[in-house]
Amino acid sequence: MNKFLILIGFLTTISYGQSNKYAEVTALSSVDFEGLKPHLTTQSDSTYIVNFWATWCKPCVEELPLFESISKRYKKKKVAVILVSLDFPKHRDTALLEFIKKHQLQSEVIHLDDPKEQQWIPKVDPNWTGSIPATLIYDAKKRKFYEQTFKKGALENELINFLK
């Protein structure tokens, strides 16, 4: 009987054409700062938007739809969004994973688990106080850091100015 219900659920998902890459996520790995570092520089012709956030941060959660929208609209222009979660490690497989599923996040999500924040925060940006939300926009030639919450239109304006 259980196999039958699982099959029905699978067929229903296919029939509605839902293709959320996180729909099947059952675990999310964590990285320390050394594991995150490759996501903070590039030699490619792509532009990256790296947002530092957490599920418990109300301003972070409120601005996430802006990042998802940018990710979808600028994908063909070689813009990638990376969402770096600073959620507590004990909440990774519960609150964070459930949040990703519930909000159907399509951007790449990385869970940063490195308790040495006093060492890695200034490596992201020397002026970062450590508050979130915080966002880094960079390409092979430029880099700009924002310790702020983005409102509708502001993130896209920054990206457009950055791409010029």
FIPAGU-732621 format. One line per field, with one value per atom (N, C-alpha, C, O): atom name; residue number from 1; x, y, z; residue in three letters. Coordinates in nm, 2 decimals, decimal comma. Example, Ala and Ser with C-alpha at 12.3 -4.5 7.8 and 13.67 -1.06 7.14 Angstrom:
residues 2
atomo	[N:CA:C:O:N:CA:C:O]
num	[1:1:1:1:2:2:2:2]
X	[1,32:1,23:1,32:1,42:1,28:1,37:1,29:1,34]
Y	[-0,57:-0,45:-0,33:-0,33:-0,22:-0,11:0,00:0,11]
Z	[0,78:0,78:0,78:0,85:0,71:0,71:0,79:0,80]
residuo	[ALA:ALA:ALA:ALA:SER:SER:SER:SER]
***
This chain:
residues 164
atomo	[N:CA:C:O:N:CA:C:O:N:CA:C:O:N:CA:C:O:N:CA:C:O:N:CA:C:O:N:CA:C:O:N:CA:C:O:N:CA:C:O:N:CA:C:O:N:CA:C:O:N:CA:C:O:N:CA:C:O:N:CA:C:O:N:CA:C:O:N:CA:C:O:N:CA:C:O:N:CA:C:O:N:CA:C:O:N:CA:C:O:N:CA:C:O:N:CA:C:O:N:CA:C:O:N:CA:C:O:N:CA:C:O:N:CA:C:O:N:CA:C:O:N:CA:C:O:N:CA:C:O:N:CA:C:O:N:CA:C:O:N:CA:C:O:N:CA:C:O:N:CA:C:O:N:CA:C:O:N:CA:C:O:N:CA:C:O:N:CA:C:O:N:CA:C:O:N:CA:C:O:N:CA:C:O:N:CA:C:O:N:CA:C:O:N:CA:C:O:N:CA:C:O:N:CA:C:O:N:CA:C:O:N:CA:C:O:N:CA:C:O:N:CA:C:O:N:CA:C:O:N:CA:C:O:N:CA:C:O:N:CA:C:O:N:CA:C:O:N:CA:C:O:N:CA:C:O:N:CA:C:O:N:CA:C:O:N:CA:C:O:N:CA:C:O:N:CA:C:O:N:CA:C:O:N:CA:C:O:N:CA:C:O:N:CA:C:O:N:CA:C:O:N:CA:C:O:N:CA:C:O:N:CA:C:O:N:CA:C:O:N:CA:C:O:N:CA:C:O:N:CA:C:O:N:CA:C:O:N:CA:C:O:N:CA:C:O:N:CA:C:O:N:CA:C:O:N:CA:C:O:N:CA:C:O:N:CA:C:O:N:CA:C:O:N:CA:C:O:N:CA:C:O:N:CA:C:O:N:CA:C:O:N:CA:C:O:N:CA:C:O:N:CA:C:O:N:CA:C:O:N:CA:C:O:N:CA:C:O:N:CA:C:O:N:CA:C:O:N:CA:C:O:N:CA:C:O:N:CA:C:O:N:CA:C:O:N:CA:C:O:N:CA:C:O:N:CA:C:O:N:CA:C:O:N:CA:C:O:N:CA:C:O:N:CA:C:O:N:CA:C:O:N:CA:C:O:N:CA:C:O:N:CA:C:O:N:CA:C:O:N:CA:C:O:N:CA:C:O:N:CA:C:O:N:CA:C:O:N:CA:C:O:N:CA:C:O:N:CA:C:O:N:CA:C:O:N:CA:C:O:N:CA:C:O:N:CA:C:O:N:CA:C:O:N:CA:C:O:N:CA:C:O:N:CA:C:O:N:CA:C:O:N:CA:C:O:N:CA:C:O:N:CA:C:O:N:CA:C:O:N:CA:C:O:N:CA:C:O:N:CA:C:O:N:CA:C:O:N:CA:C:O:N:CA:C:O:N:CA:C:O:N:CA:C:O:N:CA:C:O:N:CA:C:O:N:CA:C:O:N:CA:C:O:N:CA:C:O:N:CA:C:O:N:CA:C:O:N:CA:C:O:N:CA:C:O:N:CA:C:O:N:CA:C:O:N:CA:C:O:N:CA:C:O:N:CA:C:O:N:CA:C:O:N:CA:C:O:N:CA:C:O:N:CA:C:O:N:CA:C:O:N:CA:C:O:N:CA:C:O:N:CA:C:O:N:CA:C:O:N:CA:C:O:N:CA:C:O]
num	[1:1:1:1:2:2:2:2:3:3:3:3:4:4:4:4:5:5:5:5:6:6:6:6:7:7:7:7:8:8:8:8:9:9:9:9:10:10:10:10:11:11:11:11:12:12:12:12:13:13:13:13:14:14:14:14:15:15:15:15:16:16:16:16:17:17:17:17:18:18:18:18:19:19:19:19:20:20:20:20:21:21:21:21:22:22:22:22:23:23:23:23:24:24:24:24:25:25:25:25:26:26:26:26:27:27:27:27:28:28:28:28:29:29:29:29:30:30:30:30:31:31:31:31:32:32:32:32:33:33:33:33:34:34:34:34:35:35:35:35:36:36:36:36:37:37:37:37:38:38:38:38:39:39:39:39:40:40:40:40:41:41:41:41:42:42:42:42:43:43:43:43:44:44:44:44:45:45:45:45:46:46:46:46:47:47:47:47:48:48:48:48:49:49:49:49:50:50:50:50:51:51:51:51:52:52:52:52:53:53:53:53:54:54:54:54:55:55:55:55:56:56:56:56:57:57:57:57:58:58:58:58:59:59:59:59:60:60:60:60:61:61:61:61:62:62:62:62:63:63:63:63:64:64:64:64:65:65:65:65:66:66:66:66:67:67:67:67:68:68:68:68:69:69:69:69:70:70:70:70:71:71:71:71:72:72:72:72:73:73:73:73:74:74:74:74:75:75:75:75:76:76:76:76:77:77:77:77:78:78:78:78:79:79:79:79:80:80:80:80:81:81:81:81:82:82:82:82:83:83:83:83:84:84:84:84:85:85:85:85:86:86:86:86:87:87:87:87:88:88:88:88:89:89:89:89:90:90:90:90:91:91:91:91:92:92:92:92:93:93:93:93:94:94:94:94:95:95:95:95:96:96:96:96:97:97:97:97:98:98:98:98:99:99:99:99:100:100:100:100:101:101:101:101:102:102:102:102:103:103:103:103:104:104:104:104:105:105:105:105:106:106:106:106:107:107:107:107:108:108:108:108:109:109:109:109:110:110:110:110:111:111:111:111:112:112:112:112:113:113:113:113:114:114:114:114:115:115:115:115:116:116:116:116:117:117:117:117:118:118:118:118:119:119:119:119:120:120:120:120:121:121:121:121:122:122:122:122:123:123:123:123:124:124:124:124:125:125:125:125:126:126:126:126:127:127:127:127:128:128:128:128:129:129:129:129:130:130:130:130:131:131:131:131:132:132:132:132:133:133:133:133:134:134:134:134:135:135:135:135:136:136:136:136:137:137:137:137:138:138:138:138:139:139:139:139:140:140:140:140:141:141:141:141:142:142:142:142:143:143:143:143:144:144:144:144:145:145:145:145:146:146:146:146:147:147:147:147:148:148:148:148:149:149:149:149:150:150:150:150:151:151:151:151:152:152:152:152:153:153:153:153:154:154:154:154:155:155:155:155:156:156:156:156:157:157:157:157:158:158:158:158:159:159:159:159:160:160:160:160:161:161:161:161:162:162:162:162:163:163:163:163:164:164:164:164]
X	[0,08:0,00:0,09:0,06:0,19:0,28:0,35:0,36:0,39:0,46:0,36:0,40:0,23:0,13:0,11:0,10:0,11:0,09:0,21:0,19:0,33:0,45:0,44:0,47:0,40:0,39:0,29:0,32:0,18:0,07:0,13:0,11:0,20:0,26:0,36:0,36:0,44:0,54:0,47:0,51:0,37:0,30:0,23:0,22:0,17:0,10:0,20:0,17:0,32:0,42:0,46:0,47:0,48:0,52:0,40:0,43:0,28:0,17:0,15:0,10:0,18:0,17:0,29:0,30:0,39:0,51:0,60:0,68:0,59:0,67:0,81:0,83:0,91:1,04:1,13:1,23:1,10:1,18:1,30:1,28:1,42:1,54:1,55:1,62:1,48:1,49:1,38:1,37:1,28:1,17:1,21:1,15:1,32:1,37:1,48:1,53:1,52:1,63:1,59:1,48:1,67:1,65:1,76:1,75:1,87:1,98:2,06:2,05:2,12:2,20:2,33:2,34:2,44:2,57:2,62:2,56:2,71:2,77:2,91:2,98:2,96:3,10:3,16:3,08:3,29:3,35:3,40:3,37:3,47:3,50:3,59:3,58:3,68:3,77:3,69:3,72:3,58:3,49:3,41:3,36:3,38:3,31:3,40:3,35:3,52:3,62:3,61:3,61:3,60:3,59:3,47:3,47:3,37:3,25:3,25:3,16:3,37:3,38:3,48:3,50:3,53:3,61:3,59:3,54:3,62:3,60:3,70:3,75:3,73:3,81:3,72:3,77:3,60:3,51:3,44:3,47:3,36:3,29:3,16:3,08:3,13:3,00:3,01:3,11:2,89:2,88:2,80:2,71:2,85:2,80:2,74:2,80:2,62:2,56:2,56:2,49:2,63:2,64:2,57:2,61:2,46:2,38:2,40:2,38:2,44:2,45:2,32:2,28:2,26:2,13:2,11:2,19:1,99:1,95:1,80:1,73:1,74:1,60:1,54:1,42:1,61:1,56:1,58:1,53:1,63:1,65:1,54:1,53:1,44:1,33:1,36:1,31:1,45:1,49:1,55:1,53:1,62:1,68:1,58:1,58:1,48:1,37:1,29:1,25:1,27:1,18:1,25:1,18:1,38:1,45:1,48:1,52:1,46:1,50:1,42:1,48:1,29:1,23:1,30:1,29:1,36:1,43:1,55:1,57:1,62:1,74:1,69:1,75:1,58:1,52:1,48:1,50:1,42:1,38:1,49:1,49:1,60:1,72:1,78:1,82:1,79:1,84:1,77:1,84:1,64:1,56:1,58:1,60:1,57:1,57:1,70:1,71:1,81:1,94:2,03:2,15:1,97:2,04:2,11:2,23:2,04:2,10:2,21:2,28:2,22:2,32:2,44:2,52:2,45:2,56:2,57:2,68:2,46:2,45:2,40:2,30:2,48:2,44:2,42:2,50:2,32:2,29:2,33:2,29:2,40:2,44:2,39:2,42:2,31:2,25:2,33:2,32:2,40:2,49:2,41:2,40:2,36:2,29:2,38:2,48:2,35:2,43:2,35:2,37:2,25:2,17:2,26:2,36:2,21:2,29:2,30:2,20:2,41:2,42:2,31:2,27:2,26:2,16:2,03:1,94:2,01:1,89:1,90:1,81:2,02:2,04:1,94:1,88:1,93:1,84:1,70:1,61:1,66:1,52:1,48:1,42:1,50:1,45:1,50:1,42:1,63:1,68:1,63:1,58:1,64:1,59:1,44:1,40:1,37:1,22:1,19:1,10:1,27:1,26:1,28:1,21:1,39:1,43:1,31:1,27:1,26:1,15:1,02:0,96:0,98:0,86:0,86:0,76:0,98:0,99:1,04:1,06:1,06:1,11:1,22:1,22:1,33:1,44:1,51:1,54:1,54:1,60:1,75:1,83:1,79:1,93:2,01:1,95:2,14:2,22:2,23:2,24:2,21:2,21:2,33:2,35:2,41:2,53:2,51:2,48:2,52:2,52:2,66:2,74:2,69:2,82:2,82:2,75:2,91:2,92:3,07:3,15:3,10:3,24:3,23:3,20:3,26:3,24:3,35:3,34:3,45:3,55:3,52:3,60:3,40:3,35:3,44:3,45:3,51:3,60:3,72:3,78:3,74:3,85:3,80:3,87:3,68:3,64:3,56:3,56:3,49:3,41:3,50:3,46:3,61:3,69:3,75:3,79:3,75:3,80:3,70:3,73:3,57:3,46:3,47:3,47:3,48:3,49:3,55:3,49:3,65:3,72:3,63:3,65:3,52:3,43:3,31:3,22:3,29:3,17:3,17:3,27:3,06:3,05:3,00:3,01:2,95:2,90:2,75:2,69:2,68:2,54:2,48:2,55:2,36:2,30:2,16:2,10:2,11:2,16:2,28:2,29:2,36:2,48:2,50:2,47:2,54:2,55:2,68:2,73:2,74:2,86:2,82:2,77:2,86:2,84:2,98:3,05:3,02:3,15:3,16:3,07:3,26:3,30:3,45:3,51:3,51:3,66:3,73:3,85:3,66:3,73:3,68:3,76:3,56:3,50:3,44:3,42:3,43:3,37:3,31:3,37:3,19:3,12:3,04:2,97:3,05:2,99:2,88:2,90:2,77:2,66:2,61:2,57:2,62:2,57:2,44:2,43:2,34:2,20:2,10:2,13:1,97:1,86:1,82:1,82:1,80:1,76:1,61:1,54:1,56:1,41:1,39:1,49:1,27:1,23:1,30:1,29:1,36:1,42:1,57:1,65:1,60:1,74:1,84:1,95:1,81:1,91:1,93:2,05:1,83:1,84:1,92:2,00:1,89:1,97:2,11:2,20:2,15:2,29:2,35:2,47:2,28:2,33:2,35:2,46:2,25:2,26:2,38:2,46:2,40:2,52:2,65:2,75:2,64:2,76:2,80:2,92:2,70:2,72:2,77:2,82:2,76:2,80:2,95:3,00]
Y	[-0,12:0,00:0,13:0,22:0,13:0,25:0,27:0,39:0,17:0,18:0,24:0,32:0,20:0,25:0,40:0,48:0,45:0,59:0,67:0,78:0,62:0,69:0,70:0,81:0,60:0,60:0,70:0,78:0,71:0,81:0,95:1,04:0,97:1,10:1,14:1,25:1,05:1,07:1,10:1,20:1,03:1,05:1,18:1,25:1,22:1,35:1,46:1,56:1,45:1,55:1,57:1,68:1,45:1,46:1,52:1,60:1,48:1,52:1,67:1,73:1,73:1,88:1,95:2,07:1,88:1,94:2,01:2,10:1,98:2,04:1,99:1,87:2,08:2,04:2,12:2,19:2,12:2,19:2,10:2,00:2,15:2,07:2,04:1,94:2,11:2,09:2,01:1,97:1,97:1,89:1,76:1,71:1,70:1,57:1,59:1,48:1,71:1,72:1,67:1,70:1,58:1,52:1,56:1,54:1,61:1,66:1,77:1,78:1,85:1,97:1,96:1,96:1,96:1,96:2,10:2,20:2,10:2,22:2,23:2,13:2,36:2,38:2,48:2,56:2,47:2,57:2,69:2,68:2,79:2,90:2,86:2,91:2,76:2,71:2,65:2,67:2,59:2,53:2,64:2,62:2,75:2,86:2,95:3,00:2,96:3,05:3,04:3,14:2,92:2,91:2,98:3,02:3,01:3,07:3,22:3,29:3,27:3,42:3,49:3,61:3,41:3,47:3,39:3,28:3,46:3,39:3,45:3,57:3,37:3,42:3,41:3,44:3,37:3,35:3,48:3,58:3,48:3,60:3,61:3,70:3,53:3,54:3,64:3,68:3,69:3,78:3,70:3,62:3,71:3,63:3,73:3,83:3,69:3,76:3,66:3,56:3,69:3,60:3,67:3,78:3,61:3,67:3,59:3,47:3,65:3,59:3,62:3,73:3,51:3,52:3,41:3,32:3,41:3,30:3,29:3,39:3,18:3,16:3,24:3,28:3,26:3,34:3,49:3,56:3,54:3,68:3,73:3,70:3,81:3,85:3,94:3,91:4,04:4,11:4,02:4,05:3,92:3,83:3,76:3,75:3,70:3,62:3,71:3,67:3,84:3,93:3,96:3,98:3,96:4,00:3,88:3,90:3,76:3,64:3,63:3,59:3,67:3,67:3,76:3,73:3,86:3,95:3,88:3,88:3,80:3,72:3,61:3,59:3,55:3,44:3,50:3,44:3,62:3,68:3,72:3,70:3,77:3,81:3,68:3,68:3,58:3,45:3,40:3,36:3,41:3,36:3,45:3,41:3,58:3,68:3,70:3,74:3,68:3,71:3,59:3,60:3,47:3,35:3,35:3,30:3,39:3,39:3,50:3,49:3,59:3,69:3,66:3,74:3,53:3,48:3,54:3,59:3,55:3,60:3,48:3,42:3,45:3,34:3,39:3,48:3,34:3,38:3,26:3,15:3,29:3,19:3,24:3,35:3,16:3,20:3,12:3,00:3,20:3,14:3,15:3,26:3,03:3,03:3,03:2,95:3,12:3,12:3,06:3,09:2,98:2,91:2,82:2,78:2,81:2,73:2,58:2,53:2,51:2,38:2,28:2,20:2,30:2,21:2,23:2,14:2,34:2,37:2,34:2,36:2,30:2,27:2,17:2,20:2,06:1,95:1,97:1,89:2,07:2,09:2,23:2,23:2,33:2,47:2,51:2,55:2,49:2,54:2,45:2,50:2,32:2,23:2,25:2,25:2,26:2,28:2,42:2,43:2,52:2,65:2,65:2,70:2,58:2,56:2,49:2,54:2,39:2,32:2,40:2,41:2,46:2,54:2,66:2,69:2,73:2,84:2,81:2,90:2,68:2,63:2,71:2,76:2,73:2,81:2,74:2,62:2,81:2,76:2,80:2,73:2,90:2,94:2,84:2,77:2,84:2,75:2,79:2,91:2,70:2,73:2,65:2,53:2,73:2,67:2,70:2,81:2,60:2,62:2,64:2,55:2,76:2,79:2,75:2,81:2,66:2,62:2,64:2,55:2,76:2,79:2,88:3,00:2,83:2,92:3,02:3,10:3,03:3,13:3,25:3,30:3,31:3,42:3,54:3,62:3,56:3,67:3,67:3,77:3,55:3,53:3,54:3,60:3,48:3,47:3,60:3,63:3,66:3,78:3,89:3,93:3,93:4,03:3,98:4,06:3,85:3,79:3,81:3,82:3,81:3,83:3,98:4,02:4,07:4,21:4,27:4,25:4,35:4,41:4,50:4,52:4,56:4,65:4,58:4,65:4,45:4,39:4,37:4,32:4,42:4,41:4,27:4,23:4,19:4,06:4,05:3,95:4,17:4,17:4,12:4,13:4,06:4,01:4,08:4,11:4,09:4,04:4,12:4,24:4,05:4,11:4,04:3,92:4,12:4,07:4,11:4,23:4,02:4,05:4,03:3,92:4,13:4,11:4,12:4,22:4,03:4,03:3,96:3,88:3,99:3,92:3,92:3,94:3,88:3,87:4,00:4,00:4,11:4,24:4,33:4,42:4,32:4,41:4,33:4,21:4,40:4,34:4,46:4,56:4,43:4,53:4,46:4,36:4,51:4,45:4,54:4,67:4,49:4,56:4,50:4,38:4,58:4,53:4,60:4,70:4,55:4,61:4,52:4,41:4,56:4,49:4,55:4,68:4,48:4,53:4,54:4,44:4,64:4,66:4,64:4,63:4,62:4,60:4,70:4,82:4,65:4,74:4,77:4,79:4,78:4,83:4,73:4,76:4,60:4,49:4,49:4,48:4,50:4,49:4,62:4,61:4,74:4,86:4,84:4,88:4,78:4,76:4,66:4,69:4,56:4,46:4,53:4,51:4,61:4,67:4,77:4,77:4,85:4,94:4,86:4,90:4,74:4,66:4,60:4,59:4,56:4,50:4,60:4,56:4,73:4,83:4,83:4,91]
Z	[0,00:0,00:0,00:-0,07:0,08:0,09:-0,05:-0,09:-0,11:-0,24:-0,34:-0,43:-0,33:-0,42:-0,40:-0,50:-0,27:-0,24:-0,29:-0,34:-0,27:-0,32:-0,47:-0,52:-0,54:-0,69:-0,73:-0,82:-0,66:-0,70:-0,68:-0,76:-0,57:-0,54:-0,65:-0,69:-0,69:-0,79:-0,92:-0,99:-0,96:-1,09:-1,09:-1,19:-0,97:-0,96:-0,98:-1,05:-0,92:-0,94:-1,08:-1,13:-1,15:-1,29:-1,37:-1,46:-1,34:-1,43:-1,42:-1,51:-1,31:-1,30:-1,34:-1,34:-1,38:-1,44:-1,34:-1,38:-1,21:-1,11:-1,12:-1,11:-1,14:-1,15:-1,06:-1,10:-0,93:-0,83:-0,79:-0,74:-0,82:-0,79:-0,64:-0,60:-0,55:-0,41:-0,36:-0,24:-0,44:-0,40:-0,34:-0,25:-0,39:-0,34:-0,23:-0,19:-0,19:-0,10:0,04:0,09:0,09:0,22:0,31:0,44:0,26:0,35:0,28:0,15:0,35:0,30:0,37:0,49:0,29:0,35:0,39:0,35:0,48:0,53:0,49:0,47:0,48:0,45:0,55:0,61:0,57:0,65:0,56:0,44:0,61:0,52:0,41:0,30:0,43:0,32:0,21:0,09:0,25:0,15:0,07:-0,04:0,14:0,08:-0,01:-0,11:0,02:-0,05:-0,20:-0,27:-0,26:-0,41:-0,47:-0,59:-0,38:-0,43:-0,42:-0,44:-0,37:-0,35:-0,45:-0,43:-0,54:-0,65:-0,78:-0,78:-0,89:-1,02:-1,12:-1,10:-1,22:-1,33:-1,46:-1,57:-1,44:-1,55:-1,59:-1,53:-1,69:-1,74:-1,67:-1,72:-1,57:-1,50:-1,39:-1,34:-1,35:-1,23:-1,12:-1,15:-1,00:-0,89:-0,79:-0,76:-0,73:-0,62:-0,51:-0,52:-0,40:-0,29:-0,17:-0,12:-0,12:-0,02:0,11:0,11:0,22:0,35:0,43:0,44:0,47:0,53:0,63:0,65:0,70:0,79:0,80:0,78:0,82:0,83:0,94:0,94:1,05:1,17:1,15:1,24:1,04:1,02:0,93:0,81:0,99:0,92:0,79:0,69:0,80:0,68:0,57:0,45:0,61:0,52:0,44:0,32:0,51:0,45:0,36:0,26:0,40:0,32:0,19:0,09:0,18:0,06:-0,03:-0,15:0,02:-0,06:-0,20:-0,30:-0,20:-0,33:-0,44:-0,56:-0,39:-0,49:-0,55:-0,67:-0,47:-0,52:-0,61:-0,71:-0,58:-0,66:-0,80:-0,90:-0,80:-0,92:-1,01:-1,13:-0,95:-1,02:-1,08:-1,20:-1,00:-1,05:-1,18:-1,27:-1,18:-1,29:-1,41:-1,52:-1,39:-1,50:-1,56:-1,68:-1,49:-1,54:-1,57:-1,60:-1,56:-1,58:-1,72:-1,73:-1,82:-1,96:-1,98:-2,08:-1,88:-1,89:-1,80:-1,76:-1,76:-1,69:-1,55:-1,50:-1,48:-1,34:-1,26:-1,29:-1,15:-1,06:-0,92:-0,88:-0,86:-0,72:-0,63:-0,65:-0,52:-0,42:-0,29:-0,24:-0,22:-0,09:0,02:0,03:0,10:0,20:0,33:0,39:0,38:0,50:0,62:0,63:0,72:0,84:0,96:1,08:0,92:1,03:1,11:1,07:1,24:1,33:1,28:1,23:1,30:1,25:1,30:1,22:1,42:1,47:1,40:1,40:1,32:1,25:1,10:1,02:1,05:0,91:0,85:0,75:0,92:0,86:0,90:0,86:0,98:1,01:0,95:0,84:1,02:0,98:0,84:0,76:0,82:0,69:0,57:0,47:0,59:0,48:0,46:0,34:0,56:0,54:0,48:0,39:0,51:0,45:0,30:0,22:0,26:0,12:0,04:-0,07:0,10:0,04:0,03:-0,08:0,14:0,15:0,05:-0,02:0,04:-0,05:-0,19:-0,27:-0,21:-0,34:-0,40:-0,51:-0,32:-0,36:-0,47:-0,47:-0,58:-0,70:-0,70:-0,77:-0,63:-0,63:-0,55:-0,47:-0,58:-0,50:-0,35:-0,32:-0,26:-0,12:-0,06:-0,08:0,01:0,08:0,23:0,27:0,32:0,46:0,51:0,50:0,56:0,62:0,77:0,85:0,80:0,94:0,98:0,97:1,03:1,07:1,19:1,17:1,31:1,43:1,44:1,54:1,35:1,36:1,28:1,20:1,31:1,23:1,24:1,14:1,35:1,36:1,27:1,23:1,22:1,12:0,98:0,89:0,95:0,81:0,76:0,65:0,86:0,82:0,75:0,64:0,80:0,73:0,60:0,52:0,58:0,45:0,34:0,23:0,38:0,29:0,25:0,13:0,35:0,33:0,46:0,56:0,45:0,57:0,65:0,77:0,58:0,65:0,71:0,77:0,68:0,73:0,88:0,93:0,94:1,09:1,13:1,25:1,03:1,06:1,07:1,08:1,05:1,05:0,92:0,82:0,93:0,81:0,80:0,90:0,68:0,55:0,50:0,53:0,43:0,36:0,23:0,21:0,13:-0,01:-0,07:-0,06:-0,15:-0,22:-0,37:-0,41:-0,45:-0,60:-0,66:-0,63:-0,74:-0,80:-0,94:-0,97:-1,01:-1,13:-1,13:-1,02:-1,24:-1,24:-1,22:-1,19:-1,25:-1,24:-1,13:-1,08:-1,08:-0,98:-0,87:-0,88:-0,75:-0,63:-0,55:-0,53:-0,51:-0,42:-0,31:-0,34:-0,19:-0,07:-0,02:-0,01:0,02:0,07:0,21:0,21:0,31:0,44:0,47:0,54:0,40:0,40:0,36:0,31:0,38:0,32:0,19:0,18:0,09:-0,04:-0,05:-0,01:-0,10:-0,13:-0,28:-0,36:-0,32:-0,46:-0,55:-0,53:-0,65:-0,75:-0,72:-0,81:-0,59:-0,55:-0,59:-0,63:-0,56:-0,60:-0,75:-0,79:-0,82:-0,97:-1,02:-1,11:-0,96:-1,00:-0,97:-1,05:-0,85:-0,82:-0,92:-0,97:-0,96:-1,05:-1,19:-1,25:-1,23:-1,36:-1,36:-1,46:-1,26:-1,25:-1,25:-1,30:-1,18:-1,17:-1,31:-1,34:-1,39:-1,52:-1,63:-1,73:-1,60:-1,70:-1,72:-1,80]
residuo	[MET:MET:MET:MET:ASN:ASN:ASN:ASN:LYS:LYS:LYS:LYS:PHE:PHE:PHE:PHE:LEU:LEU:LEU:LEU:ILE:ILE:ILE:ILE:LEU:LEU:LEU:LEU:ILE:ILE:ILE:ILE:GLY:GLY:GLY:GLY:PHE:PHE:PHE:PHE:LEU:LEU:LEU:LEU:THR:THR:THR:THR:THR:THR:THR:THR:ILE:ILE:ILE:ILE:SER:SER:SER:SER:TYR:TYR:TYR:TYR:GLY:GLY:GLY:GLY:GLN:GLN:GLN:GLN:SER:SER:SER:SER:ASN:ASN:ASN:ASN:LYS:LYS:LYS:LYS:TYR:TYR:TYR:TYR:ALA:ALA:ALA:ALA:GLU:GLU:GLU:GLU:VAL:VAL:VAL:VAL:THR:THR:THR:THR:ALA:ALA:ALA:ALA:LEU:LEU:LEU:LEU:SER:SER:SER:SER:SER:SER:SER:SER:VAL:VAL:VAL:VAL:ASP:ASP:ASP:ASP:PHE:PHE:PHE:PHE:GLU:GLU:GLU:GLU:GLY:GLY:GLY:GLY:LEU:LEU:LEU:LEU:LYS:LYS:LYS:LYS:PRO:PRO:PRO:PRO:HIS:HIS:HIS:HIS:LEU:LEU:LEU:LEU:THR:THR:THR:THR:THR:THR:THR:THR:GLN:GLN:GLN:GLN:SER:SER:SER:SER:ASP:ASP:ASP:ASP:SER:SER:SER:SER:THR:THR:THR:THR:TYR:TYR:TYR:TYR:ILE:ILE:ILE:ILE:VAL:VAL:VAL:VAL:ASN:ASN:ASN:ASN:PHE:PHE:PHE:PHE:TRP:TRP:TRP:TRP:ALA:ALA:ALA:ALA:THR:THR:THR:THR:TRP:TRP:TRP:TRP:CYS:CYS:CYS:CYS:LYS:LYS:LYS:LYS:PRO:PRO:PRO:PRO:CYS:CYS:CYS:CYS:VAL:VAL:VAL:VAL:GLU:GLU:GLU:GLU:GLU:GLU:GLU:GLU:LEU:LEU:LEU:LEU:PRO:PRO:PRO:PRO:LEU:LEU:LEU:LEU:PHE:PHE:PHE:PHE:GLU:GLU:GLU:GLU:SER:SER:SER:SER:ILE:ILE:ILE:ILE:SER:SER:SER:SER:LYS:LYS:LYS:LYS:ARG:ARG:ARG:ARG:TYR:TYR:TYR:TYR:LYS:LYS:LYS:LYS:LYS:LYS:LYS:LYS:LYS:LYS:LYS:LYS:LYS:LYS:LYS:LYS:VAL:VAL:VAL:VAL:ALA:ALA:ALA:ALA:VAL:VAL:VAL:VAL:ILE:ILE:ILE:ILE:LEU:LEU:LEU:LEU:VAL:VAL:VAL:VAL:SER:SER:SER:SER:LEU:LEU:LEU:LEU:ASP:ASP:ASP:ASP:PHE:PHE:PHE:PHE:PRO:PRO:PRO:PRO:LYS:LYS:LYS:LYS:HIS:HIS:HIS:HIS:ARG:ARG:ARG:ARG:ASP:ASP:ASP:ASP:THR:THR:THR:THR:ALA:ALA:ALA:ALA:LEU:LEU:LEU:LEU:LEU:LEU:LEU:LEU:GLU:GLU:GLU:GLU:PHE:PHE:PHE:PHE:ILE:ILE:ILE:ILE:LYS:LYS:LYS:LYS:LYS:LYS:LYS:LYS:HIS:HIS:HIS:HIS:GLN:GLN:GLN:GLN:LEU:LEU:LEU:LEU:GLN:GLN:GLN:GLN:SER:SER:SER:SER:GLU:GLU:GLU:GLU:VAL:VAL:VAL:VAL:ILE:ILE:ILE:ILE:HIS:HIS:HIS:HIS:LEU:LEU:LEU:LEU:ASP:ASP:ASP:ASP:ASP:ASP:ASP:ASP:PRO:PRO:PRO:PRO:LYS:LYS:LYS:LYS:GLU:GLU:GLU:GLU:GLN:GLN:GLN:GLN:GLN:GLN:GLN:GLN:TRP:TRP:TRP:TRP:ILE:ILE:ILE:ILE:PRO:PRO:PRO:PRO:LYS:LYS:LYS:LYS:VAL:VAL:VAL:VAL:ASP:ASP:ASP:ASP:PRO:PRO:PRO:PRO:ASN:ASN:ASN:ASN:TRP:TRP:TRP:TRP:THR:THR:THR:THR:GLY:GLY:GLY:GLY:SER:SER:SER:SER:ILE:ILE:ILE:ILE:PRO:PRO:PRO:PRO:ALA:ALA:ALA:ALA:THR:THR:THR:THR:LEU:LEU:LEU:LEU:ILE:ILE:ILE:ILE:TYR:TYR:TYR:TYR:ASP:ASP:ASP:ASP:ALA:ALA:ALA:ALA:LYS:LYS:LYS:LYS:LYS:LYS:LYS:LYS:ARG:ARG:ARG:ARG:LYS:LYS:LYS:LYS:PHE:PHE:PHE:PHE:TYR:TYR:TYR:TYR:GLU:GLU:GLU:GLU:GLN:GLN:GLN:GLN:THR:THR:THR:THR:PHE:PHE:PHE:PHE:LYS:LYS:LYS:LYS:LYS:LYS:LYS:LYS:GLY:GLY:GLY:GLY:ALA:ALA:ALA:ALA:LEU:LEU:LEU:LEU:GLU:GLU:GLU:GLU:ASN:ASN:ASN:ASN:GLU:GLU:GLU:GLU:LEU:LEU:LEU:LEU:ILE:ILE:ILE:ILE:ASN:ASN:ASN:ASN:PHE:PHE:PHE:PHE:LEU:LEU:LEU:LEU:LYS:LYS:LYS:LYS]
***
